Amino acid sequence: MVKQLVIGILFWLIFGQSFAFQQDSTHSDIQVEIESVLEEIDMPETETNAEQLIQLLQDLQLNPVNVNNANKDDLLLIPGVNLKIADAIISYREKHDGFQSMEELLAVRGIGPVTLTKIKPYVTTGTSGAGKKAGYGNIRYWSAGGRLQMYSRVQQKLQKAEGYKRLPVDGGYVGNEAKYYQRTHYRSRHLSVNITQEKDPGEPMGGTAGLDYLSWHVALKDNGLLKDLVVGDYSLSFGQGLVLWSGGAFGKGRETVGNANRKERGIAPYTSAQETNFYRGGAVTLGGRLQLTGFYSMRKQSAAVVSGDTLSFPQKSGLYRTLNERGRQHNLQQELYGGNLRMEFPYGYVGATAYKTVFSKYIEGSNAVSDQYEFSGLSNTVAGINYRFMIFSSTLFGEVAASENRGYGLITGMESPFGEDTEITLAYRNYTKDFQSLMADGFGEASGIPRNEEGLYLGLRHAIGNRFTVSGYFDRYYFPAPRFGTIQPNSGYDWLGLLEMNIYSNLNIYLQVRGERKEDEYTVTDILGRSVRKLGIAMRRTYRIQLEHWVNKKIRLRSRGEYVQGKKGGEDLASGYLIYQDIRVLVTPKLKIDGRVTVFETDNFNARVYQFENDLLYVMSSEMLYGEGQRFYVLLNYEPIRFLEMWAKFGITIYEDQLTVGSGLEEIMGNRRSEVGAQVRLKF
């Protein structure tokens, strides 16, 4: 009865209220950008990169790019800006003495109303600031545009999981249920200083200030020929990600054109609480059109012990909650050094990247059939060449790289307009089964290290006037060697179709259909009682409609309905649905409230549904739901005074068909899981 009542209320809110008013709204929201990337991904496999991607976008919103003085590399960091648009922005501002307003960007070739809406949260036309002409010895130079921010956060699940009930000697967690986070960050146009600390749930208090994890850096930026200098923790992202890439990247999703072409960030100061995906030491980039980057890192990693001084490849979780996990904490040292050379030309650039990494103990690959080409040894070297060029109105991009064992990776592609309203992306990739680029993260179907994959991606976007956009992609891929869960080569494809409709300035609707079909192995028993592996088909399809409507300048409604079908090889097709009603209320200019009620029902895990949620600042929140139940959450954001901002969130998921939630040490007795969080930010 509760479920039927909630569904009825949702349908009334969605279809009875969405067209009630037609008042204009000027609110920009990067949550749309984040949601388009994160709402479909499988957690926790890509959670580490997703967290850093969220922080990248939110930092970019808090520190928007000044289109009146930004260089080409900074412009390319803006979602929706490619090499063609970046060149056009620079050319326009040189001819017209800069931009006087955001709307003037519409005069730039390649920027229309849709693109302007997309980039608005990340750009500004402000002046360069008081420190523009001050010398290096002047405090105004280093403090121009400066902002000091301090964050403190606590999150906790309210139900006690099995890991907290057991004693540590019986395999239970050593610490309490709370997750603590704090960060202090000073940033100006030329200087960045940061300290980030965190304790995960289940970890004991300890280390600096009682927290388990500590990250720090001091960084200089745009100081003449000294383009970047970082001492402490940093990330590296070059070319198309086939040699070095950390910090997350956009993959396949609603942004069908552009995501196959990575936008390198070079050296970037590291501020995330993700504990494994960074480098510790020093890095520097020198030069102008010809740039030379050098880096060195020595940091501790954690890996499972195979035997004696032989370990498996370092883990990525960063969790040290049990005595076993803590026993292998920081039991491995990894040294890495290398460089990048890049030459910029009038219509693009060419770059070369190389590194060598050395482990303090022998790394042994897994014995699984799917891991037979994994790295084993004490050291590894990888090198590659990348390029990005404009030819007429098209952008050509690519990278080729090789690892020490002679495995190689290749990606090459083109972005091109067809007339004024159509854009396409075409990209081909080929990562051999023995390509061992351990620090890479290239575009593809499989997440993580690019290897054992060949694929062809085609993306398209077409604008129909100013109100409608049709987009889609098709990606065909082949795995030449067994992948996880299989013992033979296999293949598959996935696709997406999207229709976006801006009915009024305050009413947006989109329809999305997405599908995936790949070969999948399963086990059967033959007439002699033997287990036999057979090749079947795994598939997944989702059908979604979403409406977003600003009722007036203070109330936004977002409504979604989604139907899912999915199965694994040898299994029957399962189905499920999700319906949610989301509301945002700008109570006052200082108080914002977000709330959502969700109803879901799926046959099993194969028909699981996802929803991205608004959350505390820099918090990754993508809920995966299956079974039958409801989820509710409310988020408050309050800024009582100029230098103080606060968040608080409460969420609860109720399962109608389960007596326990989760499994293993994360199992909770009962049919509900709820969590609370609070965060404070001081900004000066």
CORJOVEN-V412086 format. One record per backbone hydrogen bond with DSSP energy under -1.0 kcal/mol. CO is the residue of the C=O (numbers start at 0). NH is the residue of the N-H. E is the energy in kcal/mol with one decimal. If there is no record, write none. Layout:
# CORJOVEN-V412086
[[CO	NH	E] [CO	NH	E]]
This chain:
# CORJOVEN-V412086
[[0	4	-2.2] [1	5	-2.5] [2	6	-2.6] [3	7	-2.2] [4	8	-2.2] [5	9	-2.4] [6	10	-2.5] [7	11	-2.0] [8	12	-2.4] [9	13	-2.9] [10	14	-2.6] [11	15	-1.5] [16	19	-2.0] [28	31	-1.2] [29	33	-2.3] [30	34	-3.2] [31	35	-2.0] [33	37	-2.2] [34	38	-2.2] [41	45	-1.4] [43	46	-1.4] [45	49	-2.2] [46	50	-2.3] [47	51	-1.3] [48	52	-2.1] [49	53	-2.4] [50	54	-2.0] [51	55	-2.2] [52	56	-2.1] [53	57	-2.7] [54	58	-2.8] [55	59	-1.9] [56	60	-1.8] [57	61	-2.2] [58	62	-2.1] [64	123	-2.4] [65	68	-1.6] [65	69	-2.0] [70	74	-2.0] [71	75	-2.0] [74	77	-1.4] [77	80	-2.2] [81	85	-2.7] [82	86	-2.3] [83	87	-1.9] [84	88	-2.5] [85	89	-2.1] [86	90	-2.4] [87	91	-2.4] [88	92	-2.4] [89	93	-1.7] [90	94	-1.5] [91	95	-2.1] [92	97	-2.1] [101	104	-1.8] [102	105	-1.8] [103	106	-1.9] [104	107	-1.7] [107	110	-2.1] [111	115	-2.7] [112	116	-2.1] [113	117	-1.7] [114	118	-2.2] [115	119	-1.8] [118	121	-2.0] [119	122	-1.2] [121	64	-3.0] [123	66	-2.2] [128	131	-1.3] [134	137	-1.9] [137	140	-1.3] [138	142	-1.6] [139	143	-1.1] [142	145	-2.5] [143	188	-2.3] [146	186	-2.3] [147	683	-3.1] [148	184	-3.0] [149	681	-2.9] [150	182	-2.1] [151	679	-2.6] [152	180	-2.2] [153	677	-2.4] [154	178	-2.8] [155	675	-2.5] [160	163	-1.5] [161	164	-1.1] [161	165	-1.5] [162	172	-3.2] [166	169	-1.6] [166	171	-2.3] [167	170	-1.7] [175	201	-3.1] [178	154	-2.0] [179	198	-2.4] [180	152	-3.0] [181	196	-3.0] [182	150	-3.3] [183	194	-2.2] [184	148	-2.8] [185	192	-2.8] [186	146	-2.0] [189	220	-1.7] [190	187	-3.1] [191	218	-3.1] [192	185	-3.0] [193	216	-1.9] [194	183	-2.4] [195	214	-2.8] [196	181	-2.4] [197	212	-2.6] [198	179	-1.7] [199	202	-1.9] [201	174	-3.0] [206	209	-1.7] [207	210	-2.0] [209	205	-1.4] [212	197	-1.6] [214	195	-3.1] [215	232	-2.9] [216	193	-2.2] [217	230	-2.6] [218	191	-2.5] [219	228	-2.1] [222	225	-1.7] [224	226	-1.5] [224	286	-2.2] [225	222	-2.6] [226	221	-2.9] [227	284	-3.0] [228	219	-2.7] [229	282	-2.2] [230	217	-2.2] [231	280	-3.1] [232	269	-2.0] [233	278	-2.8] [234	267	-1.8] [235	245	-1.3] [236	265	-2.9] [237	240	-2.0] [240	440	-2.2] [243	237	-2.2] [253	255	-1.6] [265	236	-1.6] [267	234	-2.7] [275	277	-1.1] [278	233	-2.3] [279	297	-2.7] [280	231	-3.0] [281	295	-2.6] [282	229	-2.8] [283	293	-2.4] [284	226	-1.2] [284	227	-1.6] [285	291	-2.6] [288	343	-2.6] [290	341	-2.7] [291	285	-2.7] [292	339	-2.1] [293	283	-2.5] [294	337	-1.8] [295	281	-2.2] [296	335	-2.8] [298	333	-2.8] [300	331	-1.6] [301	314	-2.8] [303	311	-2.5] [306	309	-2.6] [309	305	-2.6] [309	306	-1.6] [310	363	-3.0] [320	173	-3.2] [321	325	-2.6] [322	326	-1.5] [327	330	-1.3] [331	300	-3.6] [332	359	-2.2] [333	298	-2.1] [334	357	-2.8] [335	296	-2.9] [336	355	-2.5] [337	294	-2.1] [338	353	-2.3] [339	292	-3.2] [340	351	-2.5] [341	290	-3.0] [342	349	-2.1] [344	347	-1.5] [346	389	-3.1] [347	344	-3.9] [348	387	-2.1] [349	342	-2.9] [350	385	-2.8] [351	340	-2.6] [352	383	-2.8] [353	338	-2.2] [354	381	-2.0] [355	336	-2.1] [356	379	-2.2] [357	334	-3.0] [361	310	-2.9] [362	376	-2.5] [367	370	-1.4] [368	371	-1.2] [370	373	-1.9] [376	362	-2.3] [377	358	-3.5] [379	356	-2.8] [380	403	-1.4] [381	354	-2.2] [382	401	-2.7] [383	352	-2.5] [384	399	-2.4] [385	350	-2.8] [386	397	-1.8] [387	348	-2.4] [388	395	-3.3] [390	393	-2.2] [393	390	-2.7] [394	414	-2.7] [395	388	-2.8] [396	412	-2.7] [397	386	-2.4] [398	410	-2.4] [399	384	-2.5] [400	408	-2.6] [401	382	-2.1] [402	405	-2.3] [406	402	-2.5] [407	431	-2.4] [408	400	-2.6] [409	429	-2.9] [410	398	-2.7] [411	427	-3.1] [412	396	-2.1] [413	425	-2.5] [414	394	-3.0] [415	423	-2.5] [420	462	-2.8] [421	417	-3.3] [422	460	-2.4] [423	415	-2.4] [424	458	-2.9] [425	413	-2.5] [426	456	-3.1] [427	411	-2.5] [428	454	-2.4] [429	409	-1.4] [430	452	-2.6] [431	434	-1.6] [431	451	-1.8] [435	437	-1.1] [436	439	-1.4] [438	244	-2.3] [452	430	-3.7] [453	477	-2.8] [454	428	-2.6] [455	475	-2.3] [456	426	-2.4] [457	473	-2.3] [458	424	-2.5] [459	471	-2.4] [460	422	-2.6] [461	469	-3.2] [463	467	-1.4] [466	501	-3.7] [467	463	-3.4] [468	499	-2.9] [469	461	-3.4] [470	497	-2.9] [471	459	-2.9] [472	495	-2.1] [473	457	-2.4] [474	493	-2.1] [475	455	-2.5] [476	491	-2.4] [477	453	-2.3] [478	489	-1.6] [482	485	-2.4] [489	478	-3.4] [490	518	-3.0] [491	476	-2.6] [492	516	-2.9] [493	474	-2.9] [494	514	-2.3] [495	472	-1.8] [496	512	-2.5] [497	470	-2.5] [498	510	-2.4] [499	468	-2.3] [500	502	-1.1] [500	508	-2.6] [503	506	-1.3] [505	549	-2.7] [506	503	-1.4] [507	547	-3.2] [508	500	-3.4] [509	545	-2.3] [510	498	-2.6] [511	543	-2.9] [512	496	-2.9] [513	541	-2.7] [514	494	-2.5] [515	539	-2.3] [516	492	-2.6] [517	537	-3.2] [519	535	-3.8] [521	533	-3.0] [523	531	-3.4] [525	528	-2.1] [529	525	-2.6] [531	523	-2.7] [533	521	-2.2] [535	519	-2.4] [537	517	-2.7] [538	566	-2.4] [539	515	-2.3] [540	564	-2.6] [541	513	-2.3] [542	562	-2.5] [543	511	-2.5] [544	560	-2.3] [545	509	-2.4] [546	558	-2.8] [547	507	-3.0] [548	556	-3.3] [553	585	-3.3] [554	550	-1.7] [554	551	-1.1] [555	583	-2.7] [556	548	-3.1] [557	581	-3.5] [558	546	-2.6] [559	579	-2.4] [560	544	-2.3] [561	577	-2.4] [562	542	-2.5] [563	575	-2.1] [564	540	-2.9] [565	573	-2.9] [566	538	-1.7] [567	570	-2.0] [573	565	-2.4] [574	602	-2.5] [575	563	-3.1] [576	600	-2.0] [577	561	-2.6] [578	598	-2.8] [579	559	-2.3] [580	596	-1.9] [581	557	-2.7] [582	594	-2.5] [583	555	-2.8] [584	586	-1.4] [584	592	-2.4] [589	638	-2.8] [590	587	-1.4] [591	636	-2.8] [592	584	-2.8] [593	634	-3.4] [594	582	-2.8] [595	632	-2.0] [596	580	-2.2] [597	630	-2.3] [598	578	-2.5] [599	628	-2.5] [600	576	-2.2] [603	606	-1.3] [604	607	-1.9] [608	624	-3.1] [610	622	-2.5] [615	618	-2.0] [620	612	-2.5] [622	610	-1.9] [624	608	-2.7] [626	601	-3.1] [627	655	-3.3] [628	599	-2.5] [629	653	-3.2] [630	597	-3.0] [631	651	-2.7] [632	595	-2.2] [633	649	-2.1] [634	593	-3.0] [635	647	-1.8] [636	591	-2.9] [637	645	-3.2] [640	643	-1.7] [642	682	-2.1] [644	680	-3.0] [645	637	-2.9] [646	678	-2.3] [647	635	-3.0] [648	676	-2.0] [649	633	-2.3] [650	674	-2.5] [651	631	-2.6] [652	672	-2.3] [653	629	-2.2] [658	669	-2.5] [660	667	-3.2] [662	665	-1.8] [663	666	-1.4] [664	162	-3.0] [666	161	-2.0] [667	660	-2.6] [670	654	-3.3] [672	652	-2.8] [673	157	-2.5] [674	650	-2.4] [675	155	-2.5] [676	648	-2.6] [677	153	-2.3] [678	646	-2.7] [679	151	-2.1] [680	644	-2.4] [681	149	-2.7]]
